[in-house]
Amino acid sequence: MTSPAWLPEIITLNDHDGNWQNYIDAVYAVFENDFIKSKCHLKGKEVGVRRETSYDGKWFTFWHCVSEGRIEEDRTPDFRRSERVPWIRPTIEHETEDTVDVWTTKKNREQRLYLWVNEEYIVVLGVRKKYFLLITAFPTNRTHTVEKLRRERDSNQS
């Protein structure tokens, strides 16, 4: 994919000499700046995050954006997710760009808003009355995931 010019560079483990703690702290610093120390907005509403700490002094939503797995306690780090944390806020702020597909759907009785960049990176937000809640974000590099998201998008496009 040719990334849109508005997407920043990814952050790699190699950027931090392979030191996991330094790396995850650097990734968290981006997340913290983008969603905790400053306000991100979409369609005139704030985009919030789950504020409770889940591990290592870092907020719950952050861990959802850098790890994968169905069972919360058993999620494992995902480097592709972690590298792209700097993409979350710009994706939200560029939701009207041609490179971003946007649609809503219901999941577990909750309305979700999807922002999908070039069919390769997705940000998932919970829709609330007065704000949006960042649920997760991840690269869509698995064929079955892309096909599922295409079907969802095509049947629910906003």
DRENTORKOL-3810 file (N, C-alpha, C; in nm, 4 decimals):
REM DRENTORKOL-3810
@n.u->0.0845; n.v->-0.1179; n.w->0.0000; ca.u->0.0000; ca.v->0.0000; ca.w->0.0000; c.u->0.0888; c.v->0.1239; c.w->0.0000
@n.u->0.0455; n.v->0.2212; n.w->-0.0746; ca.u->0.1066; ca.v->0.3529; ca.w->-0.0663; c.u->0.0274; c.v->0.4279; c.w->0.0394
@n.u->0.0913; n.v->0.4515; n.w->0.1517; ca.u->0.0221; ca.v->0.5165; ca.w->0.2625; c.u->-0.0130; c.v->0.6595; c.w->0.2268
@n.u->-0.1298; n.v->0.7056; n.w->0.2691; ca.u->-0.1624; ca.v->0.8468; ca.w->0.2504; c.u->-0.0560; c.v->0.9340; c.w->0.3175
@n.u->-0.0305; n.v->1.0493; n.w->0.2597; ca.u->0.0731; ca.v->1.1398; ca.w->0.3113; c.u->0.0457; c.v->1.1829; c.w->0.4549
@n.u->-0.0807; n.v->1.1811; n.w->0.4968; ca.u->-0.1146; ca.v->1.2264; ca.w->0.6314; c.u->-0.0858; c.v->1.1225; c.w->0.7398
@n.u->-0.0484; n.v->0.9997; n.w->0.7015; ca.u->-0.0113; ca.v->0.8993; ca.w->0.8016; c.u->0.1350; c.v->0.9170; c.w->0.8398
@n.u->0.1643; n.v->0.9227; n.w->0.9706; ca.u->0.3038; ca.v->0.9363; ca.w->1.0137; c.u->0.3805; c.v->0.8045; c.w->0.9970
@n.u->0.5076; n.v->0.8107; n.w->1.0194; ca.u->0.5917; ca.v->0.6908; ca.w->1.0157; c.u->0.5500; c.v->0.5958; c.w->1.1282
@n.u->0.5700; n.v->0.4661; n.w->1.1039; ca.u->0.5459; ca.v->0.3687; ca.w->1.2100; c.u->0.6626; c.v->0.3742; c.w->1.3088
@n.u->0.6418; n.v->0.3158; n.w->1.4258; ca.u->0.7464; ca.v->0.3059; ca.w->1.5274; c.u->0.7829; c.v->0.1587; c.w->1.5387
@n.u->0.9094; n.v->0.1255; n.w->1.5150; ca.u->0.9485; ca.v->-0.0155; ca.w->1.5198; c.u->1.0319; c.v->-0.0457; c.w->1.6439
@n.u->1.0349; n.v->-0.1726; n.w->1.6763; ca.u->1.1184; ca.v->-0.2186; ca.w->1.7868; c.u->1.2655; c.v->-0.1882; c.w->1.7577
@n.u->1.3035; n.v->-0.1974; n.w->1.6308; ca.u->1.4422; ca.v->-0.1660; ca.w->1.5924; c.u->1.4775; c.v->-0.0206; c.w->1.6220
@n.u->1.3767; n.v->0.0675; n.w->1.6174; ca.u->1.4006; ca.v->0.2083; ca.w->1.6507; c.u->1.4483; c.v->0.2244; c.w->1.7950
@n.u->1.4253; n.v->0.1212; n.w->1.8755; ca.u->1.4596; ca.v->0.1247; ca.w->2.0177; c.u->1.5557; c.v->0.0123; c.w->2.0533
@n.u->1.6408; n.v->-0.0226; n.w->1.9552; ca.u->1.7481; ca.v->-0.1220; ca.w->1.9726; c.u->1.6983; c.v->-0.2547; c.w->2.0285
@n.u->1.5743; n.v->-0.2917; n.w->1.9942; ca.u->1.5203; ca.v->-0.4195; ca.w->2.0378; c.u->1.4810; c.v->-0.4252; c.w->2.1839
@n.u->1.4832; n.v->-0.3117; n.w->2.2535; ca.u->1.4474; ca.v->-0.3084; ca.w->2.3959; c.u->1.2962; c.v->-0.2925; c.w->2.4086
@n.u->1.2291; n.v->-0.4002; n.w->2.4501; ca.u->1.0828; ca.v->-0.4013; ca.w->2.4555; c.u->1.0272; c.v->-0.2908; c.w->2.5446
@n.u->1.0825; n.v->-0.2734; n.w->2.6638; ca.u->1.0280; ca.v->-0.1731; ca.w->2.7562; c.u->1.0405; c.v->-0.0322; c.w->2.6997
@n.u->1.1560; n.v->0.0001; n.w->2.6431; ca.u->1.1728; ca.v->0.1323; ca.w->2.5826; c.u->1.0769; c.v->0.1508; c.w->2.4652
@n.u->1.0607; n.v->0.0452; n.w->2.3876; ca.u->0.9723; ca.v->0.0497; ca.w->2.2713; c.u->0.8268; c.v->0.0736; c.w->2.3126
@n.u->0.7765; n.v->-0.0087; n.w->2.4035; ca.u->0.6349; ca.v->0.0028; ca.w->2.4418; c.u->0.6095; c.v->0.1343; c.w->2.5138
@n.u->0.7090; n.v->0.1842; n.w->2.5866; ca.u->0.6959; ca.v->0.3162; ca.w->2.6496; c.u->0.6869; c.v->0.4265; c.w->2.5438
@n.u->0.7647; n.v->0.4144; n.w->2.4372; ca.u->0.7610; ca.v->0.5140; ca.w->2.3287; c.u->0.6270; c.v->0.5096; c.w->2.2554
@n.u->0.5770; n.v->0.3904; n.w->2.2315; ca.u->0.4465; ca.v->0.3754; ca.w->2.1653; c.u->0.3370; c.v->0.4321; c.w->2.2559
@n.u->0.3458; n.v->0.4020; n.w->2.3850; ca.u->0.2472; ca.v->0.4537; ca.w->2.4795; c.u->0.2513; c.v->0.6066; c.w->2.4860
@n.u->0.3698; n.v->0.6638; n.w->2.4750; ca.u->0.3825; ca.v->0.8102; ca.w->2.4792; c.u->0.3034; c.v->0.8737; c.w->2.3647
@n.u->0.3036; n.v->0.8107; n.w->2.2480; ca.u->0.2237; ca.v->0.8611; ca.w->2.1356; c.u->0.0758; c.v->0.8501; c.w->2.1693
@n.u->0.0336; n.v->0.7329; n.w->2.2174; ca.u->-0.1062; ca.v->0.7113; ca.w->2.2559; c.u->-0.1490; c.v->0.8122; c.w->2.3623
@n.u->-0.0648; n.v->0.8291; n.w->2.4627; ca.u->-0.0947; ca.v->0.9208; ca.w->2.5724; c.u->-0.1100; c.v->1.0639; c.w->2.5213
@n.u->-0.0208; n.v->1.1062; n.w->2.4343; ca.u->-0.0280; ca.v->1.2410; ca.w->2.3784; c.u->-0.1537; c.v->1.2587; c.w->2.2940
@n.u->-0.1873; n.v->1.1572; n.w->2.2136; ca.u->-0.2996; ca.v->1.1671; ca.w->2.1204; c.u->-0.4366; c.v->1.1552; c.w->2.1859
@n.u->-0.4462; n.v->1.0848; n.w->2.2991; ca.u->-0.5789; ca.v->1.0588; ca.w->2.3564; c.u->-0.5944; c.v->1.0928; c.w->2.5042
@n.u->-0.4874; n.v->1.1141; n.w->2.5755; ca.u->-0.4981; ca.v->1.1431; ca.w->2.7187; c.u->-0.4601; c.v->1.2882; c.w->2.7479
@n.u->-0.3458; n.v->1.3307; n.w->2.6987; ca.u->-0.3001; ca.v->1.4677; ca.w->2.7243; c.u->-0.3678; c.v->1.5700; c.w->2.6347
@n.u->-0.4191; n.v->1.5265; n.w->2.5220; ca.u->-0.4913; ca.v->1.6169; ca.w->2.4322; c.u->-0.6201; c.v->1.5493; c.w->2.3883
@n.u->-0.7071; n.v->1.6249; n.w->2.3280; ca.u->-0.8383; ca.v->1.5741; ca.w->2.2887; c.u->-0.8427; c.v->1.5489; c.w->2.1379
@n.u->-0.8922; n.v->1.4339; n.w->2.1032; ca.u->-0.9160; ca.v->1.3993; ca.w->1.9634; c.u->-1.0666; c.v->1.4101; c.w->1.9405
@n.u->-1.1061; n.v->1.4634; n.w->1.8251; ca.u->-1.2482; ca.v->1.4809; ca.w->1.7956; c.u->-1.2852; c.v->1.4209; c.w->1.6608
@n.u->-1.4094; n.v->1.3778; n.w->1.6516; ca.u->-1.4672; ca.v->1.3258; ca.w->1.5286; c.u->-1.6111; c.v->1.3752; c.w->1.5213
@n.u->-1.6449; n.v->1.4388; n.w->1.4120; ca.u->-1.7809; ca.v->1.4875; ca.w->1.3901; c.u->-1.8304; c.v->1.5724; c.w->1.5072
@n.u->-1.7418; n.v->1.6534; n.w->1.5636; ca.u->-1.7778; ca.v->1.7436; ca.w->1.6721; c.u->-1.7870; c.v->1.6793; c.w->1.8093
@n.u->-1.7549; n.v->1.5507; n.w->1.8190; ca.u->-1.7596; ca.v->1.4807; ca.w->1.9476; c.u->-1.6193; c.v->1.4340; c.w->1.9855
@n.u->-1.5932; n.v->1.4315; n.w->2.1152; ca.u->-1.4644; ca.v->1.3834; ca.w->2.1637; c.u->-1.4532; c.v->1.2326; c.w->2.1441
@n.u->-1.3320; n.v->1.1876; n.w->2.1182; ca.u->-1.3014; ca.v->1.0445; ca.w->2.1125; c.u->-1.2315; c.v->1.0104; c.w->2.2431
@n.u->-1.2971; n.v->0.9307; n.w->2.3247; ca.u->-1.2422; ca.v->0.8931; ca.w->2.4544; c.u->-1.1824; c.v->0.7542; c.w->2.4541
@n.u->-1.1183; n.v->0.7182; n.w->2.5635; ca.u->-1.0593; ca.v->0.5859; ca.w->2.5821; c.u->-1.0968; c.v->0.5336; c.w->2.7197
@n.u->-1.0967; n.v->0.4007; n.w->2.7339; ca.u->-1.1209; ca.v->0.3434; ca.w->2.8662; c.u->-1.0040; c.v->0.3805; c.w->2.9555
@n.u->-1.0352; n.v->0.4476; n.w->3.0634; ca.u->-0.9320; ca.v->0.5104; ca.w->3.1455; c.u->-0.8712; c.v->0.4199; c.w->3.2521
@n.u->-0.9298; n.v->0.3051; n.w->3.2784; ca.u->-0.8693; ca.v->0.2225; ca.w->3.3823; c.u->-0.7376; c.v->0.1621; c.w->3.3332
@n.u->-0.6473; n.v->0.1448; n.w->3.4261; ca.u->-0.5174; ca.v->0.0858; ca.w->3.3971; c.u->-0.5332; c.v->-0.0650; c.w->3.3975
@n.u->-0.4773; n.v->-0.1301; n.w->3.2964; ca.u->-0.4899; ca.v->-0.2753; ca.w->3.2944; c.u->-0.3574; c.v->-0.3467; c.w->3.3178
@n.u->-0.2453; n.v->-0.2833; n.w->3.2808; ca.u->-0.1171; ca.v->-0.3502; ca.w->3.2972; c.u->-0.0039; c.v->-0.2491; c.w->3.2836
@n.u->0.0963; n.v->-0.2606; n.w->3.3660; ca.u->0.2177; ca.v->-0.1799; ca.w->3.3564; c.u->0.1894; c.v->-0.0299; c.w->3.3588
@n.u->0.0836; n.v->0.0111; n.w->3.4273; ca.u->0.0508; ca.v->0.1525; ca.w->3.4374; c.u->-0.0049; c.v->0.2144; c.w->3.3109
@n.u->-0.0383; n.v->0.1309; n.w->3.2141; ca.u->-0.0892; ca.v->0.1800; ca.w->3.0857; c.u->-0.2381; c.v->0.1467; c.w->3.0735
@n.u->-0.3095; n.v->0.2346; n.w->3.0060; ca.u->-0.4549; ca.v->0.2236; ca.w->3.0013; c.u->-0.5040; c.v->0.1063; c.w->2.9172
@n.u->-0.6200; n.v->0.0586; n.w->2.9542; ca.u->-0.6842; ca.v->-0.0569; ca.w->2.8924; c.u->-0.6914; c.v->-0.0448; c.w->2.7401
@n.u->-0.7399; n.v->0.0668; n.w->2.6896; ca.u->-0.7564; ca.v->0.0827; ca.w->2.5449; c.u->-0.6224; c.v->0.0715; c.w->2.4734
@n.u->-0.5169; n.v->0.1230; n.w->2.5334; ca.u->-0.3846; ca.v->0.1115; ca.w->2.4727; c.u->-0.3506; c.v->-0.0346; c.w->2.4480
@n.u->-0.3701; n.v->-0.1191; n.w->2.5480; ca.u->-0.3340; ca.v->-0.2605; ca.w->2.5330; c.u->-0.4170; c.v->-0.3260; c.w->2.4235
@n.u->-0.5388; n.v->-0.2808; n.w->2.4032; ca.u->-0.6197; ca.v->-0.3354; ca.w->2.2944; c.u->-0.5638; c.v->-0.2964; c.w->2.1581
@n.u->-0.4956; n.v->-0.1849; n.w->2.1531; ca.u->-0.4393; ca.v->-0.1372; ca.w->2.0259; c.u->-0.3015; c.v->-0.1946; c.w->1.9960
@n.u->-0.2408; n.v->-0.2651; n.w->2.0914; ca.u->-0.1064; ca.v->-0.3210; ca.w->2.0690; c.u->-0.0996; c.v->-0.4721; c.w->2.0910
@n.u->-0.2137; n.v->-0.5354; n.w->2.1150; ca.u->-0.2143; ca.v->-0.6800; ca.w->2.1385; c.u->-0.3370; c.v->-0.7418; c.w->2.0738
@n.u->-0.3359; n.v->-0.8748; n.w->2.0643; ca.u->-0.4496; ca.v->-0.9441; ca.w->2.0040; c.u->-0.4877; c.v->-1.0662; c.w->2.0868
@n.u->-0.6112; n.v->-1.1113; n.w->2.0688; ca.u->-0.6619; ca.v->-1.2283; ca.w->2.1388; c.u->-0.8032; c.v->-1.2055; c.w->2.1866
@n.u->-0.8806; n.v->-1.3110; n.w->2.1906; ca.u->-1.0224; ca.v->-1.3009; ca.w->2.2287; c.u->-1.0417; c.v->-1.2899; c.w->2.3795
@n.u->-0.9527; n.v->-1.3505; n.w->2.4571; ca.u->-0.9644; ca.v->-1.3501; ca.w->2.6032; c.u->-0.8730; c.v->-1.2403; c.w->2.6587
@n.u->-0.9334; n.v->-1.1435; n.w->2.7275; ca.u->-0.8598; ca.v->-1.0259; ca.w->2.7748; c.u->-0.7307; c.v->-1.0609; c.w->2.8480
@n.u->-0.7350; n.v->-1.1557; n.w->2.9364; ca.u->-0.6190; ca.v->-1.1890; ca.w->3.0184; c.u->-0.5100; c.v->-1.2615; c.w->2.9398
@n.u->-0.5437; n.v->-1.3103; n.w->2.8204; ca.u->-0.4485; ca.v->-1.3884; ca.w->2.7416; c.u->-0.4052; c.v->-1.3189; c.w->2.6131
@n.u->-0.4290; n.v->-1.1905; n.w->2.6007; ca.u->-0.3885; ca.v->-1.1187; ca.w->2.4797; c.u->-0.2361; c.v->-1.1167; c.w->2.4701
@n.u->-0.1848; n.v->-1.1245; n.w->2.3469; ca.u->-0.0409; ca.v->-1.1252; ca.w->2.3248; c.u->-0.0001; c.v->-1.0028; c.w->2.2434
@n.u->0.1215; n.v->-0.9524; n.w->2.2665; ca.u->0.1682; ca.v->-0.8356; ca.w->2.1917; c.u->0.1663; c.v->-0.8632; c.w->2.0410
@n.u->0.1332; n.v->-0.7610; n.w->1.9654; ca.u->0.1295; ca.v->-0.7692; ca.w->1.8195; c.u->0.2103; c.v->-0.6500; c.w->1.7675
@n.u->0.3253; n.v->-0.6794; n.w->1.7092; ca.u->0.4139; ca.v->-0.5720; ca.w->1.6640; c.u->0.3525; c.v->-0.4873; c.w->1.5538
@n.u->0.2751; n.v->-0.5467; n.w->1.4624; ca.u->0.2127; ca.v->-0.4680; ca.w->1.3549; c.u->0.1125; c.v->-0.3679; c.w->1.4129
@n.u->0.0391; n.v->-0.4082; n.w->1.5150; ca.u->-0.0528; ca.v->-0.3151; ca.w->1.5823; c.u->0.0261; c.v->-0.2048; c.w->1.6512
@n.u->0.1270; n.v->-0.2463; n.w->1.7271; ca.u->0.2066; ca.v->-0.1510; ca.w->1.8045; c.u->0.2712; c.v->-0.0464; c.w->1.7156
@n.u->0.3283; n.v->-0.0906; n.w->1.6045; ca.u->0.3976; ca.v->0.0006; ca.w->1.5136; c.u->0.3073; c.v->0.1117; c.w->1.4617
@n.u->0.1787; n.v->0.0801; n.w->1.4514; ca.u->0.0838; ca.v->0.1724; ca.w->1.3884; c.u->-0.0002; c.v->0.2551; c.w->1.4852
@n.u->0.0302; n.v->0.2513; n.w->1.6119; ca.u->-0.0410; ca.v->0.3368; ca.w->1.7075; c.u->-0.0386; c.v->0.4839; c.w->1.6637
@n.u->0.0720; n.v->0.5332; n.w->1.6044; ca.u->0.0701; ca.v->0.6726; ca.w->1.5571; c.u->-0.0319; c.v->0.6989; c.w->1.4461
@n.u->-0.0893; n.v->0.5947; n.w->1.3875; ca.u->-0.1875; ca.v->0.6109; ca.w->1.2803; c.u->-0.3304; c.v->0.6316; c.w->1.3306
@n.u->-0.3555; n.v->0.5997; n.w->1.4568; ca.u->-0.4940; ca.v->0.6004; ca.w->1.5055; c.u->-0.5560; c.v->0.7399; c.w->1.4960
@n.u->-0.4964; n.v->0.8367; n.w->1.5599; ca.u->-0.5546; ca.v->0.9714; ca.w->1.5598; c.u->-0.5634; c.v->1.0311; c.w->1.4191
@n.u->-0.4575; n.v->1.0230; n.w->1.3369; ca.u->-0.4707; ca.v->1.0770; ca.w->1.2015; c.u->-0.5824; c.v->1.0090; c.w->1.1207
@n.u->-0.6028; n.v->0.8807; n.w->1.1410; ca.u->-0.7122; ca.v->0.8119; ca.w->1.0710; c.u->-0.8457; c.v->0.8718; c.w->1.1121
@n.u->-0.8638; n.v->0.8938; n.w->1.2402; ca.u->-0.9873; ca.v->0.9539; ca.w->1.2902; c.u->-1.0035; c.v->1.0953; c.w->1.2342
@n.u->-0.8961; n.v->1.1717; n.w->1.2359; ca.u->-0.9034; ca.v->1.3112; ca.w->1.1917; c.u->-0.9159; c.v->1.3268; c.w->1.0399
@n.u->-0.8903; n.v->1.2199; n.w->0.9645; ca.u->-0.8997; ca.v->1.2248; ca.w->0.8180; c.u->-1.0128; c.v->1.1353; c.w->0.7666
@n.u->-1.1159; n.v->1.1177; n.w->0.8469; ca.u->-1.2251; ca.v->1.0274; ca.w->0.8103; c.u->-1.2988; c.v->1.0674; c.w->0.6839
@n.u->-1.2851; n.v->1.1889; n.w->0.6376; ca.u->-1.3534; ca.v->1.2299; ca.w->0.5145; c.u->-1.2684; c.v->1.2093; c.w->0.3893
@n.u->-1.1456; n.v->1.1628; n.w->0.4045; ca.u->-1.0575; ca.v->1.1400; ca.w->0.2898; c.u->-1.1085; c.v->1.0233; c.w->0.2050
@n.u->-1.0785; n.v->1.0276; n.w->0.0764; ca.u->-1.1176; ca.v->0.9195; ca.w->-0.0144; c.u->-1.0544; c.v->0.7861; c.w->0.0224
@n.u->-0.9418; n.v->0.7901; n.w->0.0903; ca.u->-0.8707; ca.v->0.6675; ca.w->0.1265; c.u->-0.9278; c.v->0.6000; c.w->0.2515
@n.u->-1.0291; n.v->0.6615; n.w->0.3136; ca.u->-1.0879; ca.v->0.6067; ca.w->0.4359; c.u->-1.2342; c.v->0.5698; c.w->0.4107
@n.u->-1.2640; n.v->0.4405; n.w->0.4252; ca.u->-1.4028; ca.v->0.3943; ca.w->0.4188; c.u->-1.4609; c.v->0.4027; c.w->0.5596
@n.u->-1.5841; n.v->0.4535; n.w->0.5699; ca.u->-1.6482; ca.v->0.4724; ca.w->0.7001; c.u->-1.7865; c.v->0.4076; c.w->0.6963
@n.u->-1.8172; n.v->0.3290; n.w->0.7988; ca.u->-1.9511; ca.v->0.2716; ca.w->0.8108; c.u->-1.9792; c.v->0.2379; c.w->0.9569
@n.u->-2.1062; n.v->0.2194; n.w->0.9861; ca.u->-2.1473; ca.v->0.1795; ca.w->1.1206; c.u->-2.2176; c.v->0.0446; c.w->1.1133
@n.u->-2.2100; n.v->-0.0265; n.w->1.2243; ca.u->-2.2778; ca.v->-0.1550; ca.w->1.2357; c.u->-2.3022; c.v->-0.1827; c.w->1.3843
@n.u->-2.3816; n.v->-0.2809; n.w->1.4123; ca.u->-2.4055; ca.v->-0.3207; ca.w->1.5516; c.u->-2.3218; c.v->-0.4426; c.w->1.5834
@n.u->-2.2609; n.v->-0.4411; n.w->1.7007; ca.u->-2.1875; ca.v->-0.5568; ca.w->1.7504; c.u->-2.2203; c.v->-0.5710; c.w->1.8978
@n.u->-2.2751; n.v->-0.6861; n.w->1.9335; ca.u->-2.3145; ca.v->-0.7098; ca.w->2.0731; c.u->-2.4015; c.v->-0.5965; c.w->2.1270
@n.u->-2.5002; n.v->-0.5560; n.w->2.0514; ca.u->-2.5965; ca.v->-0.4512; ca.w->2.0876; c.u->-2.5338; c.v->-0.3129; c.w->2.1005
@n.u->-2.4107; n.v->-0.2984; n.w->2.0564; ca.u->-2.3441; ca.v->-0.1682; ca.w->2.0610; c.u->-2.3197; c.v->-0.1220; c.w->1.9180
@n.u->-2.3463; n.v->0.0044; n.w->1.8926; ca.u->-2.3173; ca.v->0.0593; ca.w->1.7613; c.u->-2.1684; c.v->0.0891; c.w->1.7514
@n.u->-2.1086; n.v->0.0443; n.w->1.6411; ca.u->-1.9658; ca.v->0.0652; ca.w->1.6167; c.u->-1.9458; c.v->0.1446; c.w->1.4884
@n.u->-1.8470; n.v->0.2301; n.w->1.4899; ca.u->-1.8076; ca.v->0.3072; ca.w->1.3721; c.u->-1.6704; c.v->0.2559; c.w->1.3297
@n.u->-1.6587; n.v->0.2216; n.w->1.2022; ca.u->-1.5338; ca.v->0.1699; ca.w->1.1470; c.u->-1.4736; c.v->0.2724; c.w->1.0518
@n.u->-1.3428; n.v->0.2931; n.w->1.0614; ca.u->-1.2675; ca.v->0.3797; ca.w->0.9708; c.u->-1.1541; c.v->0.2937; c.w->0.9146
@n.u->-1.1603; n.v->0.2642; n.w->0.7852; ca.u->-1.0705; ca.v->0.1664; ca.w->0.7236; c.u->-0.9862; c.v->0.2344; c.w->0.6171
@n.u->-0.8568; n.v->0.2437; n.w->0.6396; ca.u->-0.7652; ca.v->0.3113; ca.w->0.5481; c.u->-0.7157; c.v->0.2128; c.w->0.4420
@n.u->-0.7473; n.v->0.2418; n.w->0.3166; ca.u->-0.6994; ca.v->0.1617; ca.w->0.2034; c.u->-0.7182; c.v->0.0112; c.w->0.2222
@n.u->-0.8197; n.v->-0.0265; n.w->0.2954; ca.u->-0.8477; ca.v->-0.1671; ca.w->0.3258; c.u->-0.7291; c.v->-0.2365; c.w->0.3930
@n.u->-0.6457; n.v->-0.1576; n.w->0.4620; ca.u->-0.5279; ca.v->-0.2171; ca.w->0.5246; c.u->-0.5099; c.v->-0.1835; c.w->0.6726
@n.u->-0.5824; n.v->-0.0842; n.w->0.7215; ca.u->-0.5707; ca.v->-0.0476; ca.w->0.8625; c.u->-0.7059; c.v->0.0046; c.w->0.9083
@n.u->-0.7533; n.v->-0.0463; n.w->1.0216; ca.u->-0.8876; ca.v->-0.0094; ca.w->1.0673; c.u->-0.8851; c.v->0.0417; c.w->1.2109
@n.u->-0.9666; n.v->0.1433; n.w->1.2342; ca.u->-0.9887; ca.v->0.1974; ca.w->1.3681; c.u->-1.1354; c.v->0.1715; c.w->1.4006
@n.u->-1.1616; n.v->0.1160; n.w->1.5184; ca.u->-1.2968; ca.v->0.0813; ca.w->1.5606; c.u->-1.3351; c.v->0.1682; c.w->1.6799
@n.u->-1.4474; n.v->0.2383; n.w->1.6667; ca.u->-1.4971; ca.v->0.3263; ca.w->1.7722; c.u->-1.6356; c.v->0.2813; c.w->1.8164
@n.u->-1.6614; n.v->0.2864; n.w->1.9460; ca.u->-1.7953; ca.v->0.2676; ca.w->1.9980; c.u->-1.8694; c.v->0.3998; c.w->1.9875
@n.u->-1.9951; n.v->0.3950; n.w->1.9443; ca.u->-2.0748; ca.v->0.5169; ca.w->1.9274; c.u->-2.1569; c.v->0.5380; c.w->2.0541
@n.u->-2.1367; n.v->0.6500; n.w->2.1183; ca.u->-2.2130; ca.v->0.6890; ca.w->2.2368; c.u->-2.2917; c.v->0.8147; c.w->2.2032
@n.u->-2.3845; n.v->0.8543; n.w->2.2884; ca.u->-2.4655; ca.v->0.9732; ca.w->2.2589; c.u->-2.3809; c.v->1.0993; c.w->2.2470
@n.u->-2.2877; n.v->1.1186; n.w->2.3401; ca.u->-2.2142; ca.v->1.2450; ca.w->2.3441; c.u->-2.0670; c.v->1.2321; c.w->2.3050
@n.u->-2.0206; n.v->1.1130; n.w->2.2772; ca.u->-1.8795; ca.v->1.0930; ca.w->2.2431; c.u->-1.8615; c.v->0.9606; c.w->2.1688
@n.u->-1.7403; n.v->0.9394; n.w->2.1205; ca.u->-1.7004; ca.v->0.8109; ca.w->2.0632; c.u->-1.5995; c.v->0.7488; c.w->2.1588
@n.u->-1.5946; n.v->0.6174; n.w->2.1644; ca.u->-1.5010; ca.v->0.5463; ca.w->2.2493; c.u->-1.4086; c.v->0.4630; c.w->2.1609
@n.u->-1.2786; n.v->0.4887; n.w->2.1691; ca.u->-1.1832; ca.v->0.4078; ca.w->2.0934; c.u->-1.1844; c.v->0.2662; c.w->2.1495
@n.u->-1.2174; n.v->0.1700; n.w->2.0630; ca.u->-1.2216; ca.v->0.0299; ca.w->2.1038; c.u->-1.0888; c.v->-0.0381; c.w->2.0729
@n.u->-1.0450; n.v->-0.0274; n.w->1.9467; ca.u->-0.9205; ca.v->-0.0897; ca.w->1.9036; c.u->-0.8815; c.v->-0.0368; c.w->1.7670
@n.u->-0.7645; n.v->-0.0765; n.w->1.7214; ca.u->-0.7151; ca.v->-0.0424; ca.w->1.5883; c.u->-0.6127; c.v->-0.1484; c.w->1.5495
@n.u->-0.6137; n.v->-0.1864; n.w->1.4220; ca.u->-0.5207; ca.v->-0.2917; ca.w->1.3795; c.u->-0.5072; c.v->-0.2970; c.w->1.2278
@n.u->-0.3932; n.v->-0.3513; n.w->1.1796; ca.u->-0.3784; ca.v->-0.3720; ca.w->1.0357; c.u->-0.4655; c.v->-0.4897; c.w->0.9924
@n.u->-0.5223; n.v->-0.4789; n.w->0.8761; ca.u->-0.6084; ca.v->-0.5864; ca.w->0.8247; c.u->-0.5311; c.v->-0.6620; c.w->0.7171
@n.u->-0.4391; n.v->-0.7456; n.w->0.7627; ca.u->-0.3513; ca.v->-0.8168; ca.w->0.6718; c.u->-0.3869; c.v->-0.9636; c.w->0.6528
@n.u->-0.5001; n.v->-1.0052; n.w->0.7044; ca.u->-0.5453; ca.v->-1.1432; ca.w->0.6848; c.u->-0.6597; c.v->-1.1430; c.w->0.5843
@n.u->-0.6510; n.v->-1.2310; n.w->0.4877; ca.u->-0.7493; ca.v->-1.2359; ca.w->0.3795; c.u->-0.8913; c.v->-1.2493; c.w->0.4316
@n.u->-0.9131; n.v->-1.3398; n.w->0.5267; ca.u->-1.0499; ca.v->-1.3600; ca.w->0.5770; c.u->-1.1021; c.v->-1.2361; c.w->0.6489
@n.u->-1.0135; n.v->-1.1614; n.w->0.7160; ca.u->-1.0547; ca.v->-1.0376; ca.w->0.7836; c.u->-1.0948; c.v->-0.9322; c.w->0.6813
@n.u->-1.0153; n.v->-0.9181; n.w->0.5763; ca.u->-1.0457; ca.v->-0.8213; ca.w->0.4709; c.u->-1.1790; c.v->-0.8557; c.w->0.4048
@n.u->-1.2012; n.v->-0.9821; n.w->0.3736; ca.u->-1.3267; ca.v->-1.0234; ca.w->0.3097; c.u->-1.4463; c.v->-0.9969; c.w->0.3995
@n.u->-1.4328; n.v->-1.0273; n.w->0.5288; ca.u->-1.5413; ca.v->-1.0023; ca.w->0.6249; c.u->-1.5709; c.v->-0.8527; c.w->0.6338
@n.u->-1.4661; n.v->-0.7709; n.w->0.6446; ca.u->-1.4852; ca.v->-0.6265; ca.w->0.6543; c.u->-1.5447; c.v->-0.5684; c.w->0.5265
@n.u->-1.5054; n.v->-0.6204; n.w->0.4120; ca.u->-1.5647; ca.v->-0.5737; ca.w->0.2853; c.u->-1.7151; c.v->-0.6009; c.w->0.2831
@n.u->-1.7549; n.v->-0.7213; n.w->0.3247; ca.u->-1.8985; ca.v->-0.7541; ca.w->0.3269; c.u->-1.9734; c.v->-0.6601; c.w->0.4220
@n.u->-1.9154; n.v->-0.6388; n.w->0.5415; ca.u->-1.9769; ca.v->-0.5484; ca.w->0.6394; c.u->-1.9887; c.v->-0.4075; c.w->0.5833
@n.u->-1.8798; n.v->-0.3589; n.w->0.5299; ca.u->-1.8762; ca.v->-0.2223; ca.w->0.4735; c.u->-1.9801; c.v->-0.2076; c.w->0.3619
@n.u->-1.9809; n.v->-0.3031; n.w->0.2712; ca.u->-2.0695; ca.v->-0.2933; ca.w->0.1549; c.u->-2.2166; c.v->-0.2992; c.w->0.1924
@n.u->-2.2486; n.v->-0.3634; n.w->0.3039; ca.u->-2.3890; ca.v->-0.3713; ca.w->0.3440; c.u->-2.4285; c.v->-0.2627; c.w->0.4445
@n.u->-2.3298; n.v->-0.1886; n.w->0.4986; ca.u->-2.3599; ca.v->-0.0882; ca.w->0.6024; c.u->-2.2983; c.v->0.0486; c.w->0.5772
@n.u->-2.2478; n.v->0.0746; n.w->0.4594; ca.u->-2.1751; ca.v->0.1996; ca.w->0.4337; c.u->-2.2593; c.v->0.3211; c.w->0.4726
@n.u->-2.1957; n.v->0.4148; n.w->0.5477; ca.u->-2.2629; ca.v->0.5386; ca.w->0.5912; c.u->-2.2649; c.v->0.6385; c.w->0.4795
END
